[in-house]
Amino acid sequence: MGRYRIEGGHRLEGRVRVQGSKNAVLPMMAASLLQKGTVILRHCPRIDDVRCMEEILRYTGARTWWQKGDLFLDCRDIVTGKIPGAYADKMRSSVFLLGGLLPRLGSAFVSYPGGCTIGQRPVDLHLSVLRALGAKLTETEEGISASAGRLRGCSHHFPKISVGATENGVLAAVLAEGETCLYNCAREPEILHLCRFLRRMGAVIQGEESGMIRIRGVSGLHSAEMEVPADRIAAGTYLLAGAATRGEVALEGAPVAEIRSLLELYGKMGGQYEVKGGTLFTNSREIGNRPVQIATGCYPGFPTDLQSPLAAVCATIEGISRIRETIFEDRYQAALELRKMGADISVRDGELRICGGRLRGAALRAGDLRGGAALILAGLAASGVTQIENSCYVERGYEQIEKDLRQLGGAVRYEKTSRLPVYADTEE
């Protein structure tokens, strides 16, 4: 565990390569359990959540190793489908193991998954699609037990759009007998990336861009390799870091199409950008007096994961900005920390109200992944020194963010404080 020490007031300038996607690679890792060979995930981010999923896969019997930036997953000898709480408690994405292990072994047990304290995140939507596919599920105080012979294709309508439940349904259905039609599916880019990866392993999947996914079950999958797509949230975070410092940041490999909602808002804020040769060039020098009014939403709406970093930028913009969170009702925790920096920020009627001004350095504490990133952005924009405890949250989703920001001219230093992570509550 460690902390970040930031000397604010330095305009970010330069270029940085966007890391591989956290939210895309975790379900891909779970998908590797559906085949009995070796999967290669290239340009894989070396973040704590990936390391945690590695540990879980090793516990089941998989072999994992790295070659430079590529992760190898040998899943020939999977010996257990029981994931104890010591692993599942560490990350929300452990729930994907149900969709990966159940078709492979015929049974699985996953302790209730952890997750950042950002609101209600029930697993009922995950369980409903597994039941529709023929799984027998039992919930106890310890976790979720699932059993089945070969799963059967079904027609299932999600009552609410859920990225995770969509991914779990797709994972479980690719080896099911017959055809499965999933309706009201999430359309986030991570869904498309997962389906593309599964097709490389031999799955038959159609329609993921439409919200209705049709899957024809196959008898088995095979080895495959794929480059992990660029992380749209990391790209958005660095773009907003440039905005917070009124800098000029170039993002190599940025998934421009996937952050279209952010780029539209960035333009309204006074930011300028262009794309050349696969690099997104941004210029934030004219940002300053155009407050923001926006609500988060399912893709292609403004992503909830960028709500907190955007709030940090709004705290530096003259006028009153309003941000409404529609996905996770408790995702305003970073606002309390921003107040310590002098931000005029409040929550009224479920809406974040920010009266922008000047920020000053302060001693802060991260309480979730994206909120921690937001505090770093605020520290970059503030006068004086900002110190942020609980780096463990940020390390879950960003690969050496302090190194990237120093490359852009930010005065950010990581300081190790202990060997063991100490979480204030739970994780995202």
DRENDO-1510 file (C-alpha; in Angstrom, 1 decimal, always signed):
<recs>
REC; n; res; u; v; w
REC; 1; MET; +0.0; +0.0; +0.0 .
REC; 2; GLY; +1.2; +3.5; -0.6 .
REC; 3; ARG; +0.2; +7.1; -1.2 .
REC; 4; TYR; +0.6; +9.7; -3.9 .
REC; 5; ARG; +2.3; +13.1; -3.3 .
REC; 6; ILE; +1.5; +15.7; -5.8 .
REC; 7; GLU; +2.9; +19.2; -6.2 .
REC; 8; GLY; +0.2; +21.0; -8.1 .
REC; 9; GLY; +0.3; +23.8; -10.7 .
REC; 10; HIS; +2.2; +22.1; -13.5 .
REC; 11; ARG; +0.5; +22.1; -16.9 .
REC; 12; LEU; +0.5; +18.6; -18.4 .
REC; 13; GLU; +2.1; +18.4; -21.9 .
REC; 14; GLY; +3.4; +15.5; -23.9 .
REC; 15; ARG; +2.2; +12.1; -25.0 .
REC; 16; VAL; +1.4; +8.8; -23.3 .
REC; 17; ARG; +0.3; +5.4; -24.5 .
REC; 18; VAL; -3.1; +4.3; -23.3 .
REC; 19; GLN; -3.0; +1.1; -21.3 .
REC; 20; GLY; -5.0; -2.1; -22.0 .
REC; 21; SER; -8.6; -2.1; -20.8 .
REC; 22; LYS; -9.3; -3.3; -17.2 .
REC; 23; ASN; -13.0; -3.7; -17.9 .
REC; 24; ALA; -12.4; -5.7; -21.1 .
REC; 25; VAL; -9.6; -8.0; -20.0 .
REC; 26; LEU; -11.2; -9.4; -16.8 .
REC; 27; PRO; -14.2; -11.1; -18.5 .
REC; 28; MET; -11.7; -12.3; -21.2 .
REC; 29; MET; -9.7; -13.9; -18.5 .
REC; 30; ALA; -12.8; -15.6; -17.2 .
REC; 31; ALA; -13.6; -16.7; -20.7 .
REC; 32; SER; -10.2; -18.5; -21.0 .
REC; 33; LEU; -11.7; -21.2; -18.6 .
REC; 34; LEU; -14.1; -22.3; -21.4 .
REC; 35; GLN; -11.2; -23.8; -23.5 .
REC; 36; LYS; -8.6; -26.4; -22.7 .
REC; 37; GLY; -5.5; -24.8; -24.2 .
REC; 38; THR; -3.5; -21.6; -23.8 .
REC; 39; VAL; -4.9; -18.1; -24.3 .
REC; 40; ILE; -2.6; -15.1; -25.0 .
REC; 41; LEU; -3.8; -11.6; -24.1 .
REC; 42; ARG; -1.4; -9.1; -25.6 .
REC; 43; HIS; -0.9; -5.5; -24.3 .
REC; 44; CYS; -2.5; -6.7; -21.0 .
REC; 45; PRO; -2.5; -4.1; -18.2 .
REC; 46; ARG; -0.3; -4.9; -15.2 .
REC; 47; ILE; -2.9; -3.7; -12.6 .
REC; 48; ASP; -3.9; -5.2; -9.3 .
REC; 49; ASP; -7.3; -6.4; -10.6 .
REC; 50; VAL; -5.5; -8.5; -13.3 .
REC; 51; ARG; -3.1; -9.9; -10.7 .
REC; 52; CYS; -6.1; -10.8; -8.5 .
REC; 53; MET; -7.8; -12.6; -11.4 .
REC; 54; GLU; -4.5; -14.3; -12.1 .
REC; 55; GLU; -4.5; -15.6; -8.6 .
REC; 56; ILE; -8.0; -16.9; -8.9 .
REC; 57; LEU; -7.3; -18.7; -12.1 .
REC; 58; ARG; -4.2; -20.3; -10.6 .
REC; 59; TYR; -6.3; -21.4; -7.7 .
REC; 60; THR; -8.6; -23.3; -10.1 .
REC; 61; GLY; -5.6; -25.0; -11.6 .
REC; 62; ALA; -4.6; -22.7; -14.5 .
REC; 63; ARG; -1.0; -21.8; -15.2 .
REC; 64; THR; -0.2; -18.1; -15.9 .
REC; 65; TRP; +2.9; -16.3; -16.9 .
REC; 66; TRP; +4.0; -13.0; -18.6 .
REC; 67; GLN; +6.2; -12.3; -21.5 .
REC; 68; LYS; +6.9; -8.6; -21.5 .
REC; 69; GLY; +3.4; -7.0; -21.8 .
REC; 70; ASP; +1.6; -10.3; -22.8 .
REC; 71; LEU; -0.3; -12.5; -20.4 .
REC; 72; PHE; -0.4; -16.3; -21.1 .
REC; 73; LEU; -3.2; -18.4; -19.5 .
REC; 74; ASP; -2.9; -22.2; -19.7 .
REC; 75; CYS; -6.3; -23.6; -18.8 .
REC; 76; ARG; -5.8; -27.3; -19.6 .
REC; 77; ASP; -5.9; -28.6; -16.1 .
REC; 78; ILE; -8.8; -26.9; -14.2 .
REC; 79; VAL; -9.3; -28.8; -11.0 .
REC; 80; THR; -11.8; -26.8; -8.9 .
REC; 81; GLY; -14.7; -24.5; -9.4 .
REC; 82; LYS; -14.8; -23.3; -5.8 .
REC; 83; ILE; -13.7; -19.7; -5.4 .
REC; 84; PRO; -13.4; -18.9; -1.7 .
REC; 85; GLY; -14.0; -15.5; -0.1 .
REC; 86; ALA; -10.3; -14.8; +0.2 .
REC; 87; TYR; -10.3; -14.2; -3.5 .
REC; 88; ALA; -13.8; -13.2; -4.4 .
REC; 89; ASP; -13.9; -10.5; -1.7 .
REC; 90; LYS; -11.2; -8.6; -3.5 .
REC; 91; MET; -13.0; -7.7; -6.7 .
REC; 92; ARG; -16.4; -7.5; -8.2 .
REC; 93; SER; -15.3; -9.3; -11.4 .
REC; 94; SER; -15.0; -12.6; -9.5 .
REC; 95; VAL; -18.7; -13.1; -10.4 .
REC; 96; PHE; -17.7; -13.8; -14.0 .
REC; 97; LEU; -16.2; -17.1; -12.8 .
REC; 98; LEU; -19.7; -18.5; -12.6 .
REC; 99; GLY; -20.2; -18.2; -16.4 .
REC; 100; GLY; -16.7; -19.5; -17.0 .
REC; 101; LEU; -16.5; -22.4; -14.6 .
REC; 102; LEU; -20.1; -23.8; -14.7 .
REC; 103; PRO; -20.0; -24.9; -18.4 .
REC; 104; ARG; -16.4; -26.2; -17.9 .
REC; 105; LEU; -16.9; -28.3; -14.7 .
REC; 106; GLY; -20.7; -28.6; -14.3 .
REC; 107; SER; -20.5; -27.0; -10.9 .
REC; 108; ALA; -19.1; -23.8; -9.4 .
REC; 109; PHE; -19.1; -21.9; -6.1 .
REC; 110; VAL; -18.3; -18.3; -5.8 .
REC; 111; SER; -18.3; -16.3; -2.6 .
REC; 112; TYR; -20.2; -13.1; -2.8 .
REC; 113; PRO; -18.1; -10.7; -4.8 .
REC; 114; GLY; -16.6; -7.5; -3.4 .
REC; 115; GLY; -16.8; -4.1; -5.1 .
REC; 116; CYS; -16.2; -0.4; -4.5 .
REC; 117; THR; -18.8; +1.3; -2.3 .
REC; 118; ILE; -20.5; +3.2; -5.0 .
REC; 119; GLY; -24.1; +2.0; -4.6 .
REC; 120; GLN; -26.3; -1.1; -4.9 .
REC; 121; ARG; -24.7; -3.8; -7.1 .
REC; 122; PRO; -26.8; -6.9; -6.7 .
REC; 123; VAL; -26.1; -10.1; -8.5 .
REC; 124; ASP; -29.7; -11.1; -9.1 .
REC; 125; LEU; -29.5; -10.3; -12.9 .
REC; 126; HIS; -26.5; -12.6; -13.2 .
REC; 127; LEU; -28.3; -15.4; -11.4 .
REC; 128; SER; -31.5; -15.0; -13.5 .
REC; 129; VAL; -29.8; -15.6; -16.8 .
REC; 130; LEU; -27.9; -18.6; -15.4 .
REC; 131; ARG; -31.2; -20.1; -14.2 .
REC; 132; ALA; -32.8; -19.5; -17.6 .
REC; 133; LEU; -29.9; -21.5; -19.1 .
REC; 134; GLY; -30.8; -24.4; -16.8 .
REC; 135; ALA; -28.4; -23.9; -13.9 .
REC; 136; LYS; -29.5; -24.9; -10.4 .
REC; 137; LEU; -28.5; -22.1; -8.0 .
REC; 138; THR; -28.4; -22.1; -4.2 .
REC; 139; GLU; -27.6; -18.9; -2.2 .
REC; 140; THR; -26.2; -19.2; +1.3 .
REC; 141; GLU; -24.5; -16.7; +3.7 .
REC; 142; GLU; -21.2; -17.9; +2.2 .
REC; 143; GLY; -21.9; -17.4; -1.5 .
REC; 144; ILE; -23.5; -18.9; -4.6 .
REC; 145; SER; -23.5; -22.5; -5.6 .
REC; 146; ALA; -24.3; -23.5; -9.2 .
REC; 147; SER; -24.7; -26.9; -10.8 .
REC; 148; ALA; -25.8; -28.2; -14.2 .
REC; 149; GLY; -25.2; -30.8; -16.8 .
REC; 150; ARG; -24.8; -29.2; -20.2 .
REC; 151; LEU; -26.7; -25.9; -20.1 .
REC; 152; ARG; -29.6; -25.4; -22.5 .
REC; 153; GLY; -30.2; -22.5; -24.8 .
REC; 154; CYS; -33.0; -20.1; -23.9 .
REC; 155; SER; -34.7; -16.9; -24.6 .
REC; 156; HIS; -34.0; -14.4; -21.8 .
REC; 157; HIS; -34.9; -10.7; -21.4 .
REC; 158; PHE; -32.9; -8.7; -18.9 .
REC; 159; PRO; -35.3; -6.5; -16.9 .
REC; 160; LYS; -32.6; -4.0; -16.5 .
REC; 161; ILE; -29.5; -3.3; -18.6 .
REC; 162; SER; -26.4; -4.7; -16.9 .
REC; 163; VAL; -22.9; -5.0; -18.3 .
REC; 164; GLY; -21.8; -7.7; -15.9 .
REC; 165; ALA; -25.0; -9.8; -16.3 .
REC; 166; THR; -24.8; -9.6; -20.1 .
REC; 167; GLU; -21.2; -10.8; -20.0 .
REC; 168; ASN; -22.0; -13.7; -17.6 .
REC; 169; GLY; -24.9; -14.7; -19.8 .
REC; 170; VAL; -22.8; -14.7; -22.9 .
REC; 171; LEU; -20.0; -16.7; -21.2 .
REC; 172; ALA; -22.5; -19.4; -20.0 .
REC; 173; ALA; -24.3; -19.6; -23.3 .
REC; 174; VAL; -21.5; -20.3; -25.7 .
REC; 175; LEU; -21.2; -24.0; -24.8 .
REC; 176; ALA; -24.9; -24.5; -24.1 .
REC; 177; GLU; -27.0; -26.9; -26.2 .
REC; 178; GLY; -29.0; -25.1; -28.9 .
REC; 179; GLU; -29.6; -21.4; -29.4 .
REC; 180; THR; -29.7; -18.6; -26.9 .
REC; 181; CYS; -31.3; -15.2; -27.5 .
REC; 182; LEU; -30.5; -12.5; -24.9 .
REC; 183; TYR; -32.6; -9.3; -25.0 .
REC; 184; ASN; -32.0; -5.8; -23.5 .
REC; 185; CYS; -28.3; -6.5; -23.4 .
REC; 186; ALA; -25.7; -3.9; -22.5 .
REC; 187; ARG; -23.9; -2.4; -25.5 .
REC; 188; GLU; -20.7; -1.2; -23.8 .
REC; 189; PRO; -17.6; -1.7; -25.9 .
REC; 190; GLU; -16.4; -4.3; -23.4 .
REC; 191; ILE; -19.3; -6.5; -24.5 .
REC; 192; LEU; -18.2; -6.3; -28.1 .
REC; 193; HIS; -14.6; -7.1; -27.2 .
REC; 194; LEU; -15.7; -10.1; -25.2 .
REC; 195; CYS; -17.8; -11.4; -28.1 .
REC; 196; ARG; -15.0; -10.9; -30.5 .
REC; 197; PHE; -12.6; -12.8; -28.3 .
REC; 198; LEU; -15.0; -15.7; -27.9 .
REC; 199; ARG; -15.5; -15.9; -31.7 .
REC; 200; ARG; -11.7; -16.2; -32.0 .
REC; 201; MET; -12.0; -19.2; -29.7 .
REC; 202; GLY; -14.7; -20.7; -31.9 .
REC; 203; ALA; -18.0; -19.4; -30.4 .
REC; 204; VAL; -20.9; -18.5; -32.7 .
REC; 205; ILE; -22.2; -15.1; -31.6 .
REC; 206; GLN; -24.2; -12.4; -33.5 .
REC; 207; GLY; -25.9; -9.1; -32.8 .
REC; 208; GLU; -23.9; -7.8; -29.8 .
REC; 209; GLU; -24.0; -4.2; -31.2 .
REC; 210; SER; -27.8; -4.2; -31.4 .
REC; 211; GLY; -28.7; -5.1; -27.8 .
REC; 212; MET; -30.0; -8.5; -28.8 .
REC; 213; ILE; -27.3; -11.2; -28.7 .
REC; 214; ARG; -27.9; -14.5; -30.5 .
REC; 215; ILE; -25.6; -17.4; -29.5 .
REC; 216; ARG; -25.5; -20.8; -31.1 .
REC; 217; GLY; -23.9; -23.2; -28.7 .
REC; 218; VAL; -20.9; -25.2; -29.8 .
REC; 219; SER; -19.4; -28.4; -28.3 .
REC; 220; GLY; -16.0; -26.8; -27.4 .
REC; 221; LEU; -13.7; -23.8; -27.8 .
REC; 222; HIS; -10.0; -23.7; -28.7 .
REC; 223; SER; -6.9; -21.6; -27.9 .
REC; 224; ALA; -6.8; -18.0; -29.2 .
REC; 225; GLU; -4.9; -14.8; -28.8 .
REC; 226; MET; -6.0; -11.2; -28.9 .
REC; 227; GLU; -4.7; -7.8; -28.1 .
REC; 228; VAL; -6.5; -6.2; -25.2 .
REC; 229; PRO; -8.2; -3.1; -26.5 .
REC; 230; ALA; -7.2; +0.3; -25.1 .
REC; 231; ASP; -8.8; +1.4; -21.9 .
REC; 232; ARG; -11.5; +4.0; -22.6 .
REC; 233; ILE; -11.7; +5.1; -19.0 .
REC; 234; ALA; -7.9; +5.5; -18.6 .
REC; 235; ALA; -7.9; +7.5; -21.9 .
REC; 236; GLY; -10.7; +9.7; -20.5 .
REC; 237; THR; -8.9; +10.1; -17.2 .
REC; 238; TYR; -5.7; +11.4; -18.9 .
REC; 239; LEU; -7.7; +13.6; -21.2 .
REC; 240; LEU; -9.4; +15.1; -18.1 .
REC; 241; ALA; -6.0; +15.4; -16.4 .
REC; 242; GLY; -5.0; +17.6; -19.3 .
REC; 243; ALA; -8.2; +19.6; -18.9 .
REC; 244; ALA; -7.7; +20.1; -15.2 .
REC; 245; THR; -4.2; +21.6; -15.8 .
REC; 246; ARG; -5.2; +23.4; -19.0 .
REC; 247; GLY; -2.5; +21.3; -20.8 .
REC; 248; GLU; -1.9; +19.7; -24.2 .
REC; 249; VAL; -1.9; +15.9; -23.9 .
REC; 250; ALA; -1.5; +13.4; -26.8 .
REC; 251; LEU; -3.0; +9.9; -26.2 .
REC; 252; GLU; -1.4; +7.1; -28.3 .
REC; 253; GLY; -3.9; +4.4; -29.2 .
REC; 254; ALA; -6.9; +6.2; -27.7 .
REC; 255; PRO; -10.2; +4.5; -28.5 .
REC; 256; VAL; -11.7; +7.6; -30.0 .
REC; 257; ALA; -15.0; +6.1; -31.0 .
REC; 258; GLU; -15.6; +4.7; -27.5 .
REC; 259; ILE; -15.1; +8.1; -25.8 .
REC; 260; ARG; -17.3; +10.1; -28.2 .
REC; 261; SER; -19.6; +11.3; -25.4 .
REC; 262; LEU; -16.6; +12.6; -23.5 .
REC; 263; LEU; -15.1; +14.3; -26.6 .
REC; 264; GLU; -18.4; +16.0; -27.3 .
REC; 265; LEU; -18.5; +17.4; -23.8 .
REC; 266; TYR; -14.8; +18.3; -23.9 .
REC; 267; GLY; -15.5; +20.4; -27.0 .
REC; 268; LYS; -18.4; +22.2; -25.2 .
REC; 269; MET; -16.0; +23.0; -22.4 .
REC; 270; GLY; -13.7; +24.7; -24.8 .
REC; 271; GLY; -11.3; +21.8; -25.4 .
REC; 272; GLN; -9.9; +21.2; -28.9 .
REC; 273; TYR; -8.8; +17.9; -30.3 .
REC; 274; GLU; -7.8; +16.1; -33.5 .
REC; 275; VAL; -6.8; +12.5; -34.4 .
REC; 276; LYS; -3.6; +11.8; -36.4 .
REC; 277; GLY; -2.1; +8.4; -37.0 .
REC; 278; GLY; -4.0; +6.7; -34.2 .
REC; 279; THR; -3.1; +9.4; -31.7 .
REC; 280; LEU; -5.6; +11.7; -30.0 .
REC; 281; PHE; -4.2; +15.2; -29.6 .
REC; 282; THR; -6.0; +17.4; -27.1 .
REC; 283; ASN; -5.6; +21.1; -26.2 .
REC; 284; SER; -7.2; +22.3; -23.0 .
REC; 285; ARG; -5.9; +25.9; -22.9 .
REC; 286; GLU; -9.3; +27.5; -23.6 .
REC; 287; ILE; -11.1; +25.6; -20.8 .
REC; 288; GLY; -12.1; +27.9; -17.9 .
REC; 289; ASN; -15.5; +29.5; -18.0 .
REC; 290; ARG; -18.0; +27.0; -19.5 .
REC; 291; PRO; -19.6; +25.1; -16.7 .
REC; 292; VAL; -20.9; +21.5; -17.4 .
REC; 293; GLN; -24.4; +20.0; -17.2 .
REC; 294; ILE; -24.6; +16.3; -17.9 .
REC; 295; ALA; -26.0; +13.0; -16.6 .
REC; 296; THR; -24.2; +9.7; -16.7 .
REC; 297; GLY; -25.8; +6.8; -18.7 .
REC; 298; CYS; -25.4; +3.5; -20.3 .
REC; 299; TYR; -23.2; +3.4; -23.4 .
REC; 300; PRO; -23.1; +5.4; -25.6 .
REC; 301; GLY; -24.0; +7.9; -22.8 .
REC; 302; PHE; -21.4; +9.6; -20.6 .
REC; 303; PRO; -19.7; +6.8; -18.6 .
REC; 304; THR; -20.2; +6.6; -14.9 .
REC; 305; ASP; -16.6; +5.7; -14.4 .
REC; 306; LEU; -15.6; +9.2; -15.5 .
REC; 307; GLN; -18.1; +11.1; -13.4 .
REC; 308; SER; -15.7; +11.6; -10.5 .
REC; 309; PRO; -12.7; +12.7; -12.6 .
REC; 310; LEU; -15.1; +15.1; -14.5 .
REC; 311; ALA; -16.2; +16.5; -11.1 .
REC; 312; ALA; -12.6; +17.3; -10.3 .
REC; 313; VAL; -12.2; +19.2; -13.5 .
REC; 314; CYS; -15.5; +21.1; -12.9 .
REC; 315; ALA; -14.1; +22.2; -9.5 .
REC; 316; THR; -11.6; +24.3; -11.5 .
REC; 317; ILE; -14.1; +25.8; -14.0 .
REC; 318; GLU; -15.9; +29.2; -13.3 .
REC; 319; GLY; -19.6; +29.0; -12.9 .
REC; 320; ILE; -22.0; +26.2; -11.6 .
REC; 321; SER; -21.6; +22.7; -13.1 .
REC; 322; ARG; -24.2; +20.0; -12.5 .
REC; 323; ILE; -23.6; +16.3; -12.8 .
REC; 324; ARG; -26.3; +13.7; -12.3 .
REC; 325; GLU; -25.3; +10.1; -11.5 .
REC; 326; THR; -27.9; +7.6; -12.9 .
REC; 327; ILE; -26.0; +4.3; -12.5 .
REC; 328; PHE; -24.5; +4.2; -9.0 .
REC; 329; GLU; -26.4; +6.3; -6.5 .
REC; 330; ASP; -23.5; +6.5; -4.0 .
REC; 331; ARG; -20.8; +7.6; -6.5 .
REC; 332; TYR; -20.3; +11.0; -4.9 .
REC; 333; GLN; -17.8; +10.0; -2.3 .
REC; 334; ALA; -14.9; +11.9; -3.8 .
REC; 335; ALA; -16.9; +15.1; -3.5 .
REC; 336; LEU; -16.4; +15.1; +0.3 .
REC; 337; GLU; -12.6; +14.9; -0.2 .
REC; 338; LEU; -12.7; +17.7; -2.8 .
REC; 339; ARG; -14.3; +19.9; -0.2 .
REC; 340; LYS; -11.1; +19.6; +1.8 .
REC; 341; MET; -9.3; +21.3; -1.1 .
REC; 342; GLY; -11.7; +24.2; -0.9 .
REC; 343; ALA; -14.1; +23.1; -3.6 .
REC; 344; ASP; -17.7; +24.4; -3.3 .
REC; 345; ILE; -19.4; +21.2; -4.0 .
REC; 346; SER; -22.6; +19.6; -2.7 .
REC; 347; VAL; -25.2; +16.9; -3.5 .
REC; 348; ARG; -28.8; +18.2; -4.0 .
REC; 349; ASP; -31.7; +16.1; -5.2 .
REC; 350; GLY; -29.4; +13.3; -6.4 .
REC; 351; GLU; -27.3; +15.8; -8.4 .
REC; 352; LEU; -23.7; +17.0; -7.9 .
REC; 353; ARG; -23.6; +20.8; -7.8 .
REC; 354; ILE; -20.1; +22.3; -8.3 .
REC; 355; CYS; -19.3; +26.0; -8.1 .
REC; 356; GLY; -15.8; +26.1; -9.6 .
REC; 357; GLY; -12.9; +28.1; -8.2 .
REC; 358; ARG; -9.4; +27.5; -7.1 .
REC; 359; LEU; -8.2; +24.4; -5.3 .
REC; 360; ARG; -5.5; +24.1; -2.7 .
REC; 361; GLY; -3.5; +21.1; -1.7 .
REC; 362; ALA; -4.7; +18.9; +1.1 .
REC; 363; ALA; -4.4; +15.6; +2.9 .
REC; 364; LEU; -6.9; +13.2; +1.2 .
REC; 365; ARG; -8.0; +9.6; +1.3 .
REC; 366; ALA; -9.2; +7.6; -1.7 .
REC; 367; GLY; -12.3; +5.5; -1.1 .
REC; 368; ASP; -12.8; +3.9; -4.5 .
REC; 369; LEU; -11.0; +3.5; -7.8 .
REC; 370; ARG; -12.3; +6.3; -9.9 .
REC; 371; GLY; -12.7; +8.6; -7.0 .
REC; 372; GLY; -9.0; +8.1; -6.2 .
REC; 373; ALA; -8.2; +9.1; -9.8 .
REC; 374; ALA; -10.3; +12.2; -9.4 .
REC; 375; LEU; -8.4; +13.2; -6.4 .
REC; 376; ILE; -5.1; +12.9; -8.3 .
REC; 377; LEU; -6.5; +15.2; -11.0 .
REC; 378; ALA; -7.6; +17.7; -8.4 .
REC; 379; GLY; -4.1; +17.6; -6.9 .
REC; 380; LEU; -2.5; +18.3; -10.3 .
REC; 381; ALA; -4.7; +21.4; -10.6 .
REC; 382; ALA; -4.4; +22.6; -7.0 .
REC; 383; SER; -1.9; +25.0; -5.5 .
REC; 384; GLY; +0.6; +23.5; -3.1 .
REC; 385; VAL; +1.0; +19.9; -2.1 .
REC; 386; THR; -1.7; +17.2; -2.1 .
REC; 387; GLN; -1.2; +13.8; -0.4 .
REC; 388; ILE; -3.6; +11.0; -1.2 .
REC; 389; GLU; -3.7; +7.9; +1.0 .
REC; 390; ASN; -5.0; +4.4; -0.1 .
REC; 391; SER; -3.2; +4.2; -3.4 .
REC; 392; CYS; -4.4; +0.5; -3.4 .
REC; 393; TYR; -7.7; +1.6; -5.0 .
REC; 394; VAL; -6.1; +3.5; -7.8 .
REC; 395; GLU; -3.6; +0.7; -8.5 .
REC; 396; ARG; -6.5; -1.7; -9.2 .
REC; 397; GLY; -7.3; +0.1; -12.5 .
REC; 398; TYR; -4.4; +2.2; -13.6 .
REC; 399; GLU; -0.9; +0.9; -14.5 .
REC; 400; GLN; +1.6; +3.2; -12.7 .
REC; 401; ILE; -0.5; +6.3; -13.2 .
REC; 402; GLU; +2.2; +8.3; -11.4 .
REC; 403; LYS; +4.7; +7.3; -14.0 .
REC; 404; ASP; +2.4; +8.3; -16.9 .
REC; 405; LEU; +1.7; +11.7; -15.3 .
REC; 406; ARG; +5.3; +12.4; -14.7 .
REC; 407; GLN; +5.9; +11.6; -18.3 .
REC; 408; LEU; +3.4; +14.4; -19.1 .
REC; 409; GLY; +5.2; +16.8; -16.7 .
REC; 410; GLY; +3.2; +16.3; -13.6 .
REC; 411; ALA; +5.0; +16.4; -10.2 .
REC; 412; VAL; +3.5; +13.1; -8.9 .
REC; 413; ARG; +5.4; +10.7; -6.6 .
REC; 414; TYR; +4.4; +7.3; -5.2 .
REC; 415; GLU; +5.4; +6.7; -1.6 .
REC; 416; LYS; +5.2; +3.2; -0.2 .
REC; 417; THR; +3.7; +3.1; +3.3 .
REC; 418; SER; +3.2; -0.6; +4.0 .
REC; 419; ARG; +3.4; -4.0; +2.4 .
REC; 420; LEU; -0.2; -5.0; +3.0 .
REC; 421; PRO; -3.1; -3.1; +1.4 .
REC; 422; VAL; -5.6; -1.6; +3.9 .
REC; 423; TYR; -9.0; -1.0; +2.3 .
REC; 424; ALA; -11.3; +1.6; +3.9 .
REC; 425; ASP; -14.4; -0.4; +2.9 .
REC; 426; THR; -14.5; -2.7; -0.2 .
REC; 427; GLU; -13.3; -2.4; -3.8 .
REC; 428; GLU; -14.9; -1.7; -7.2 .
</recs>
